[in-house]
Amino acid sequence: MRIIQPDGYDKGDTVLFIGSEKTALIDTGMEYCSLQLVEDLRKELEDRPLDYILLTHSHYDHVGGLPALRHAWPQAKVCAHPHAAGILSKESVRQFMMKMSKKNYEEVGAGHEAAGYPLEDYRIDVELTEGMKIDLGDVRFRVIETPGHTKCSVSFYDEINQILFASESSGIANVDDRLSVEPTFLSSYVQSVESIGKLKSLPVKQILQSHRDMSTMTDPSSYLERAEMQFHLTKDIILAMYRNGLEMDRILKIYTDIYASRAVGQPIFAFLVNAEGAIKTVIRESEAGLIP
């Protein structure tokens, strides 16, 4: 078994598992670097096919490279949660991804427009649910539903090697401060905490996640504990500001001052979208009585 992280927007956007029998790529990165990704994967795979494309969730920075990969390896099975399959079947979502990709091209000076691939290229072949297995030979992934970042977030646990590819519902490690975790509860704070609790029950020797180089993911025994504590702290900060009467724009400004520096490798426009989503989620769940 080999694990490779091809270069993308930020090393770790995609992770390739080359098993003894099959191969699988987790997530596909953004559209603008998809042609480079295809080239890198061909070098790593040599004469082997890409058998599976596993998506942790439906956000554009995780599925943007999917069309290019489909054209390069048409036999690859694209696997994602049923909710992700529904989202990616909508023309409005494709248009949104084109808009976000265009912003990426502008940011990096790529010099051309988003490709605007047809909706068919984003289709899902296999819908993933709790407990399903994906066997690569000496790697055997078990699907774990971990909603919270999105409703469709899933994690992949290699039962043979005890490697956990944790979805963003468990946060993103801060590469500059090993004790800090970027909070990422967009669809539900409550579900994110529950998902972290589910992952904490697993015996884990190594943790991987999107947007982070493997070399930055240290001390798997404490990462999820730190993520849980950071989520609780962030929730308390948001609710303290809200209950003290601060307006949304002021809450967002303070939140950005605290957390933006931790979002290494993330475009600021994407950070602000996620930040506003996290703030509104906590307030909504608090007012619904889900958060004390």
Summary of the structure (lengths in Angstrom):
residues: 292
radius of gyration: 18.4
end to end distance: 45.6
largest distance: 61.1
contacts: 999
relative contact order: 0.12
helix: 45%
strand: 15%
